[in-house]
Amino acid sequence: MLGGETVFQSYRDAFTAQKSLADRAIAQVSDADLRRPLDENTNSIAVIMKHVAGNFMSRYTEFLTTDGEKPWRDRDAEFVDSFRDRGEILGHWEAGWRCMFDALSGLRAEHAGWTVTIRGEPYTVPGALARSLAHTSYHVGQIVLVARIVNRDNWTTLTIPRGRSKDFNAQMGFGGR
């Protein structure tokens, strides 16, 4: 079994990859499209960013010692675009990620066996991180999809372009499919 430090580094790497995907998608979106929902039943990219940041701040503030759902969190307000401008959106987004990464950087091997709570439910520390990574990945997927839709033909692919898998595999030094 992998040691706790290795597991925590794997989570940091996975969260870093998710942030990179989201940031590269966000960078391709105009200020107006950042704040525009696809329809009345969807959230804009800015609102998704606000929710992810709010979730991180709640979950990772005093991660090991307090419930992940903080009494000061106003989750419903996370779904209202109250930002003045793109800079404020990005500042809030970065603050949330910083809170999460700071908490992860403080984890040590012995924390792997600890239990934390989220809304009163117990999770092992790795279990809480898995829950958070899944939640984050879900919302990063939304951000990427909305960004892709609003950019139409001006989109720069974030992963291997369609029909280019063989080229990518050859470039990486393996022939597979």
N, C-alpha and C positions, 0 to 999 in steps of 0.2 A: 504494500500500500504506500502511496505517496505521502511524504511528510506534509505537515500543515503549511510550512513555508512555501512548498512547491504548489500546493493547492491554491493558496492565496495569490501567488504570483500568476497562476493560470487565470484566476478571476480578474486580476488587474489587467492582464493581456486581453481577455475577452471584452471587458468593459472599454478598454482603449480602442479596440477594433470597432466596437459599436459607435463610440463617439466619433471616430474618424469617418465612418460611413455617413452619419448624420451631418457632421460639419461640412463634408464635401457636397452633400445634397443641398444644405442650407445656403452654401456659398453660391449656388447656381440660381437661386430664387431672388426675384426682385423684391424690394421692400413691400410693394403692394401685394404681391403673391404670397409673401411670408404671412400675411395677416388675412388672407382671403380663404374662407372655407370652400370646399367644392360645392356644397349645397347647405341648406339650413339644418341638416341632420349630421353634419360632420364638423370636426374641429379644424381650425387653421393650423398651419405648422407652428405659428407663434404660441397658440394655446397648448398644443402638444408639448412644446418645449417648456412652457410654464408648468405644466403638470409633472413632467419628468423631473424638473428641478425641484419642485415642491415636494415630490415624493422622496427624492434623495435627501433633502434637508431634514425631513421628518425621520426617515429611516436611519440615517447615519449620524445624526447629532446624538452624542452619547450612546453610540451603537451597542456597546457591550453592557450598558448599565441601566438603560431605560427602555420602555416600550417604544417600538418603532413608529407607532401612531401617536405623535405628540399632541397634547391638549391645545397647543397654539396653532396647529395646522388648520387651515380653512380649505379643505379639499375642493369644495364647490366653487370657491373663488378662483381656483386654478383653471377653471374652464371658462373664464371670462377674460377677454383680451383688454387689459387695463394699462398696457404699455404706452409710453409716449412715442417711442421710436425704435428702430432696429437696434441701436446701441444698448438701450435698456433691456430689450429682449435678450440680446446676446450676453449682457452682463449677468442677468438672472440665471440663464442657462449655464454659464461658466461657474457661477457660485454654487449651483447644485452639484455639478460634476466635481468641483474642488472638495466639497464636503464629503462626497462619497469616496474619492480617491484618498483624502486625508485619513478617513477611517480605515480604509483598506491598508494603507501604509503602516498603520499602527498595530496591525494584527500579527501575532506571533504563533508559532507552532502549537503552543499550549491552548490557544483559543479555539482550535479546531474541535475540541470536545465540549466547549461551553454551550450553554443554551441561552438564546435571546428570545424576546417576545415581540410579536407584531399583532396589534389589536387583541392582546391577551393570549394569543396562540403561541405555544413554544416551538422553536425551531433550533436545530443545531446551527452554529455559525455558518458552516458550509451550506446548510439547507436554506438559511435566510439569504445568503448570497446567490444561490441558484434561483430562488424566487425572484429576487431583485433583477438578476440578469435576464430572466425570461420576460419580466414585465418591461424592462428597458428595451429589449430586442423587439418586442411587439410594437412599441411606440416608435422606435427607430425605423422599422419597416413602414409604418404609416408615413413618417416624415419623408422617406425616400420615395414612396409611391406618389404622394401628393406633389412633391417636387418634380418628379418625372412627368406627371400629368400636366402640370401647369407650364412646363418648359417645352413640351411637345418636341419639335425638331431641333431645338437648341440644347438638348440634353447631352451631357458628356457622361458616358457609362462609368459607373463606380466599380464594377467588377469585370469579369471576362465578357467582352462583347458577344452578343449572339452570333453563332456560327464561327467563333474563333477559338474554341476549346482545343482543337488539335494544335493550332499555332502556339497557344499558351503552353500546352504540355511540352511541345518540342523546345520552346524557349527555356522551360524549367528543367529540361534534360531528361524527361521521361516521355516515352511514346504513347502510353495508354490512350484511351478514348476520350 
